[in-house]
Amino acid sequence: MTFPLIDTLVSYPAGALTATAHVLHVEPQADGRQAVLLDTSCVHPVDVGWPDQGPDRAVVRVGDAEYPIVDCIVGATDGSALFTGRDIPVGKGTDGWAFVVVHFLAGDAAIAEGDSVELVVDAAYRTRLSVGHTACHLASLALNRAVADRWKKEVRADGLGAPDFDGTAIDVSLIVENGSVDTYRLGKSLRKRGFVTEGIAEALPSIEAAITATLAEWATTDAAVQIECDGERLTDRRYWVCALPEQTVRIPCGGTHADSVAALGPLRVALSLADVDGTPVLAMETFAKPE
């Protein structure tokens, strides 16, 4: 069995909710599903490299029939086999490999190589995830600002010039509908880098208030948000760009986003601290209330 060495062209970074595509390959899976490769896709897939945002809800239409896409994930092929998720053995952009959006359909879906199909994404669900992802980036910047005085050593700066606590300490980030959940390990390696963890439990209310105040300030600006892309291929670099009052921020990101800060409505965060196997872990939940 051979696979086409064609990178998927993706239109979801531009906000597309529909696409007309051609089926390049269909492969039955051991679990009874079918893995479908298309030449282009508007469906956001899970990227195992940073799986913070889950897949879109979407359907594929073949003629008069409509089939749910039950999962969508980044894959790769060297022409002889298809690998997905953590089974991908090479990094993105490796010569001789194609990186693809793998659409999983039920095993009884009548779809074949060469078919022309239409993809339709659930717009409301996409919007809620996009709001959550934009809120996540803003909250991380506000968190960096709120804990900037806890660094004793110089570390890399974020897009606004504050020490990048989020990028340094992040353990897991999860985008949810109209919000996000981010966890940060406050362990020995972070302390060696110069972050002061002493007294942080007592300081949580003031840190939370500072983050919420910054978010409230930004929410009144109607700052524009856009995704800049180096190209249309799945592997091309993409950036979240937000014109905040201080300056425009540019963060590498492969997800989907709202088109303005105002679209998020009021923003707030909730901080909590837990002990996980002897290591303090800070959790930040972010909540948006789009109108």
C-alpha positions, 0 to 999 in steps of 0.5 A, spaced: 500 500 500 502 506 498 500 513 500 501 520 496 506 524 499 502 530 499 502 535 505 494 537 507 493 544 505 489 547 511 484 553 511 482 553 518 487 558 521 483 563 516 477 561 520 474 557 514 468 552 516 467 549 509 471 546 504 471 542 498 476 537 497 478 530 494 479 524 497 487 522 496 487 515 500 482 511 505 485 506 509 481 501 514 483 501 521 484 495 526 478 499 530 473 498 525 474 506 523 476 509 516 482 513 516 481 518 510 486 523 507 484 529 503 488 534 499 485 540 503 481 541 510 478 546 514 477 541 520 482 543 526 486 536 528 489 534 534 496 536 534 500 531 539 506 536 539 502 540 543 495 537 544 491 543 547 486 544 543 481 538 541 478 537 534 473 540 531 466 537 530 465 536 523 461 532 517 463 530 511 458 530 505 459 525 499 454 526 494 447 525 498 450 522 504 453 525 510 458 522 515 460 525 522 468 525 523 469 522 529 476 524 530 481 528 527 488 528 528 495 530 525 499 524 521 505 523 517 507 518 512 513 516 508 509 513 502 509 506 505 505 507 512 501 512 515 503 514 522 498 518 527 499 522 534 505 519 538 507 514 533 509 519 528 517 517 528 520 524 525 519 531 526 515 536 522 518 538 515 522 532 515 524 531 508 521 525 504 515 525 509 508 528 508 504 531 514 497 530 513 490 531 517 487 524 518 479 524 518 476 518 522 470 516 519 465 510 521 467 503 518 461 503 514 461 510 511 461 510 503 467 514 501 473 512 496 479 515 493 478 520 488 471 522 491 469 529 491 467 531 498 464 537 502 467 538 509 462 542 514 465 544 521 460 546 527 460 553 527 458 554 534 463 549 537 469 552 533 467 559 536 467 556 543 473 553 542 476 559 539 474 564 544 477 559 549 484 559 546 484 566 545 482 567 552 488 562 554 493 566 551 491 573 554 491 570 561 498 567 560 500 574 558 497 577 564 499 571 569 506 573 567 505 580 568 502 578 575 508 574 578 514 578 574 516 580 581 518 573 583 524 572 579 531 573 582 534 571 575 533 573 568 529 569 564 526 569 557 521 575 556 514 574 553 511 578 547 510 584 552 517 584 555 515 580 562 519 574 564 515 568 561 513 564 567 507 561 562 512 558 557 517 556 563 513 553 568 507 550 563 506 543 564 499 542 561 494 546 557 487 544 555 483 549 551 475 548 553 469 551 551 469 559 552 476 558 557 482 554 558 485 550 564 493 551 565 497 547 570 504 549 572 509 545 576 513 550 581 518 545 582 526 545 583 528 546 576 523 552 576 526 555 583 533 554 580 531 558 574 530 564 579 523 563 581 521 564 588 515 560 590 515 561 598 509 565 600 505 564 593 499 560 596 498 566 601 499 571 595 494 567 590 488 572 591 492 578 590 495 574 584 488 572 581 486 579 582 492 582 578 490 578 572 483 579 572 484 587 572 489 586 567 484 582 563 479 587 564 483 593 562 485 589 555 477 587 554 475 594 553 480 595 547 477 591 542 484 589 540 484 585 534 486 578 533 489 575 527 492 568 525 499 570 521 501 564 516 507 562 513 503 558 508 497 553 507 500 547 508 499 543 515 506 544 517 507 551 515 508 556 521 502 560 524 502 565 529 497 568 534 497 576 533 494 581 538 494 588 537 494 590 545 495 597 547 502 596 550 504 593 543 502 587 538 504 580 541 506 575 536 506 567 539 507 561 535 500 557 535 496 552 531 490 553 534 483 557 532 482 564 535 476 569 536 477 575 531 478 580 537 479 581 544 472 584 545 469 578 542 470 574 549 466 578 553 468 579 561 474 575 563 476 572 569 481 567 572 481 562 578 488 560 581 489 554 586 495 550 588 495 543 589 501 538 591 502 533 586 507 527 588 511 532 592 511 538 587 507 544 588 502 545 582 499 551 580 492 551 576 489 557 572 482 556 570 480 562 565 473 563 563 470 568 558 463 570 557 462 572 550 455 575 548 
